[in-house]
Amino acid sequence: MKLLLTLSLLVCGKLLAQHNDFQSLYMYDALTINPAYAGNKEALALNVNYRDQWKGIKGAPKTFSFSGHLLTRSKNMGLGLTLINDQFGIQNNLKINAVYAYRIRIKTSILSFGAAAGIRNESVDYNALNLVDADDITFLNQSRRSILPDVSLGTMLKCKSLLVGVSLPNIVRIKTKNELQAFNGYAAYLVTINSTFKLKPTVLLKYVVRSPLSYEGNLTLYYKQLFSVGLGAKSNKSGNIYAQLHLNRQLGIAYLYERNLGSQGQLWRNTHEVMINYTFDYKTNVQSPRYL
């Protein structure tokens, strides 16, 4: 049973990894979804994120990420760095990418084009399997490691209250060169209710070749520039609630709780995600937090 569960997690993990990122607090910083987002905060923004999926199940996915990006003094270039480590079952994937975005101002809007390039280290350790037969030569002293190029492209349009973008993660195909692996679409709209409250609905679409289209939506309510709460739903019949607290103008802490609401809810349960972000303002009149 343990071997079957581990192998199922491995297969599921491969599918999830093809979506480029499986973290759910992207509504606070979308750099890991779209490289064109680099520089969007108009300051140096640092984010640390940890996701513990299906808490309590051995070998369940765990994701750690670090991202940072800034806007150059010329105001037309964004630079960034992302590090994402996915671990699930006996497989571990590590991606490190440098990010570049070029911004074009069109009246009151900004159109940006971005690219991320780096390496992806994929490793599988069959020795970590809990085998019924410890001397099974099929898995004995077996491991696999691949270091591959990782390149992503994206574009994004930002208006006063609207942010929309599309991206192509991992466009370098090694085994199946004639296919695009994935497509991501993201949109966020900011509604100003009054001077105290703002409301932001967001939608994220993910498509992987030979896989069904997946989607998720979130609704975030901001109270001044101090606190925000929200809820979301995904096409895999899971739902989440989350909140972010700004301890000051620069430091914010967010937490998300997610649970499957379908027939597998008793098995795939209790997912937790935490994000810490810190923003170094260039000038005191820059808005914090940045809602889009």
Stockholm file with secondary structure:
# STOCKHOLM 1.0

chainA/1-292         MKLLLTLSLLVCGKLLAQHNDFQSLYMYDALTINPAYAGNKEALALNVNYRDQWKGIKGAPKTFSFSGHLLTRSKNMGLGLTLINDQFGIQNNLKINAVYAYRIRIKTSILSFGAAAGIRNESVDYNALNLVDADDITFLNQSRRSILPDVSLGTMLKCKSLLVGVSLPNIVRIKTKNELQAFNGYAAYLVTINSTFKLKPTVLLKYVVRSPLSYEGNLTLYYKQLFSVGLGAKSNKSGNIYAQLHLNRQLGIAYLYERNLGSQGQLWRNTHEVMINYTFDYKTNVQSPRYL
#=GR chainA/1-292 SS CHHHHHHHHHHHHHHHHTTSCCCSCGGGCCTTTCGGGTTTTSSEEEEEEEEECSTTSTTCCEEEEEEEEEECTTSSEEEEEEEEEEEETTEEEEEEEEEEEEEEEETTEEEEEEEEEEEEEEEEEGGGSCCSSTTCTTTTTCEEEEEEEEEEEEEEEECSSEEEEEEECCCCCSSCTTSCCEEEEEEEECEECSSSEEEEEEEEEEEETTSCCEEEEEEEEEETTTEEEEEEEETTSEEEEEEEEESSSSEEEEEEEEEECSTTTTTSCCEEEEEEEEEECSSTTSCSSCCC
#=GC SS_cons         CHHHHHHHHHHHHHHHHTTSCCCSCGGGCCTTTCGGGTTTTSSEEEEEEEEECSTTSTTCCEEEEEEEEEECTTSSEEEEEEEEEEEETTEEEEEEEEEEEEEEEETTEEEEEEEEEEEEEEEEEGGGSCCSSTTCTTTTTCEEEEEEEEEEEEEEEECSSEEEEEEECCCCCSSCTTSCCEEEEEEEECEECSSSEEEEEEEEEEEETTSCCEEEEEEEEEETTTEEEEEEEETTSEEEEEEEEESSSSEEEEEEEEEECSTTTTTSCCEEEEEEEEEECSSTTSCSSCCC
//
